[in-house]
Each structure stands twice: as C-alpha cells, then as structure tokens.
Amino acid sequence: MKLRRTSFELAPAGTHPARITAIVDLGLQESTWQGTTRQRHLMGITFELANKRTKDGQPFALYERLTMSLHEASKLTAIVEACLGNPGPSEVDPADMLGRAVLVSVTHRESGGRTYANVSHVSPIPDGMAVPETATPLRLFDLDHPDPAVFAKLPALYRKLIENRVRPPEPDSSEDADGDENPPF
C-alpha cells in the first residue's frame, strides 16, 4: 500500500453559472463560537460549476452548509429565491431546487495557512443565459426518509456530518430487531 499526498484544486474565484446537484439534510449540528455552544439544523447544498473543470476534467463542486431556515435574512432564503423566484414561497420542498441553475459568486478565503473556495452569494440566472445540464446524478437525502443507497454516494464531508450529528437519546439497545447495528441515520 502506498499513501500519496493529494492537492485540492480550488474552484476559480468569480461569478459562475452553476447547478444544484445535491441537497442533504445534515441533521442537528452542534457548534461553538466565542465560547457559546449552540445547536442548529443544517442542510448541505452542492453547487456544480458549469463550464469549469479541474485539471483532470471533473466539474468543480462547492459544498455549502446552511441553517435550515427561511428567515428573510438567511442564506438559504437567498438560494431558494435564486432558484424559485423572488419572493420565494413560505414553504419549500428542497427537491424543487435540485438541478436548478443559479449564478454563484466564489471567493477565496485563507484560514490556518490554507486557502478555501467559498460561495459568497447566489443569484438567479439572467434572462436568456443558457446553462448546460449536468451529467452528475442529482441527489436528495432526507433524514426523515433516509435512503442508504443515496447516503453511500454522498461526499465524505456530508456523510461524516450526518454520522456525528446530535441525536435524541437512544433506546436501551443499539441493535435493531434483526440484531444488526443501526445505520448512521
């Protein structure tokens, strides 16, 4: 066995047409900032840049984690409105956003000696702008109705967050009726 250090190719900074290729319920996540710990229900959204490829020909993908809130000031509301119109609906089925084309503004941010590509803004596609369809399979993962086949194909980042989410206390046994271990959802 050989281990090889790989380098991560950053998505280019700027504004790019993109498609939403995954929407993932990440469950209740705990975070601490400035000494305060809180829990938030998060959603993962994957944006695939159209017409931009890595050196090995793969499309660039950006993974965004957002609080599941449609408050007027939330980042998720801006994405919903970019996909479904402004103002967005008061209740949304996330599946309605899958495959939708949007414009994403990508910025580079340095932290801990590394540079990261982040989605800083999402807006609607201008009238008349064509965005190619994606060849990437669209994926929706909902913890209320988990699909093990979809879970297995999620990016490792999302799988790890789902596996480590905050859960209500478990019943007495960690095994189900068949004696198998519970899946991570």
Order of alpha helices (4+ residues) and beta strands (2+ residues): beta-beta-beta-alpha-beta-beta-beta-alpha-alpha
